[in-house]
């Protein structure tokens, strides 16, 4: 087997607790585009998205911890994959990091 293009940069990734400095989001948190299906169903809540961030600060993988359905999974993953980060550091070196937990929250509009 060979790594997929999506996972390039994670060969030497470390778990989040092993880093000296955690990755830091550049700019504001992403705006989630709420799927019409979720709006129609009146779905609201928070879900956890796990991010793998390479040593250049790019999200190379984003996975929902639990499925939400109604198109929410895809919307959350797409929004977080578009973010850019200051990379995690271990002993002064930028490193790739695995399983950075982030929230994806949808609130009903009154």
C-alpha positions, 0 to 999 in steps of 0.5 A: 500500500502507499499513502494517499495524497490526503495524508501527505505530511503525517509520516512523523505526526505526533499525538496532541499531548506530546507537543510543546506548543499546540497548533493555533488557528489563524484567523476566525473559526470557520463559518459552517454552511448549514445544509438546507436538510438540517434547517428543514429538520430543525437540527441544532447541537454541537459535534466534535471534529478531529483534525490532523494538521501537518507541519505546514499548518494545513488540515490534511484530514478532518473526521467527525467523532460521531455522525450527525446526518442531515448533511452536517458531517460534510459541512463541518468537515469541509469548513474545518479542512479550509482552515489554516494553522500555526503548526504545533511545535515539539522541542522548537520544531514544527511537527504534524499533529493528530486528532486535534478536537474542534467543535462544530456547532449549529444553532436554530435561527429564530 
